[in-house]
Amino acid sequence: MTNKKNNTVVVLAPHTDDGELGCGGAIAKFIKEGSNVYYIAFSLCKTSLPSHLATNTLEIEVKAATRILGIPESNLITFDFEVRKFKEQRQEILEELIKLRAKLNPDLVFLPCSTDIHQDHQTIHDEGVRAFKQTSILGYEMPWNNISLYTTSFIKLREEELAIKVKALGEYKSQNHRNYLNENFIRSLATTRGVQIGTEYAEAYEVIRWIWS
């Protein structure tokens, strides 16, 4: 893949930090190559934050994290759909996605893979595929949510890109109790995916739709 074919990339993140976890290395890589990347977070997870934290904590953290990835603040779009209730808000989410499709007309969309069992992730996958069915789509992995994964596409990463991903995720201090935000895990997964294709680091994806132009 080159920036000539991926001038506009859209990342659909059910919750803040999902995009960085699933494709943070690819985001850093594409931005470096000149792509225009948009990050769409559908929930700021206000109701799931510990009571001692301000309700705008994750909004602050996602702004800091995406800034590290190189995404302009104008390309960060956040919604406030209620966490774990996306299925009940499916139609509203689809309507927002259709508006984004018309506005951004992306060349490539990243979203949760088809085997992600989290209820919110399932909704963003289903509605994202419905809205962007005429666009190339890659599904990113979250091993703690995936019973299985079709690793049918890989994006090679350099140390620089992986380091940016790790640094961006470090901004989610409110979530640092989660074991999948551990730097050792992030690097180990990137190493595992790299071994599969004979390179140092990589991210793996499910090919959901691939359109050659």
Number of C-alpha atoms within 10 A of each C-alpha: 7 10 17 11 13 20 17 20 25 24 26 25 26 29 24 25 23 21 25 24 20 25 26 25 29 22 29 25 23 21 18 14 14 14 20 20 25 23 25 21 23 23 22 26 20 19 12 11 16 10 9 6 11 10 16 12 16 24 17 13 22 25 19 18 24 27 14 18 25 18 20 15 13 8 14 17 14 18 14 13 22 18 17 18 12 21 16 13 13 16 12 13 21 19 13 14 21 17 13 17 16 10 9 13 15 22 21 21 24 26 29 33 28 23 19 23 17 15 15 26 24 20 24 25 23 17 20 22 23 13 20 20 14 14 19 20 25 26 29 27 26 20 13 11 15 15 10 13 19 16 16 12 15 19 17 19 22 13 13 12 22 22 18 21 27 24 15 25 29 18 20 20 12 14 16 13 10 8 12 15 18 15 16 12 12 18 18 13 17 21 18 17 23 20 13 14 15 12 15 16 25 27 24 26 25 22 18 20 16 13 10 6 5
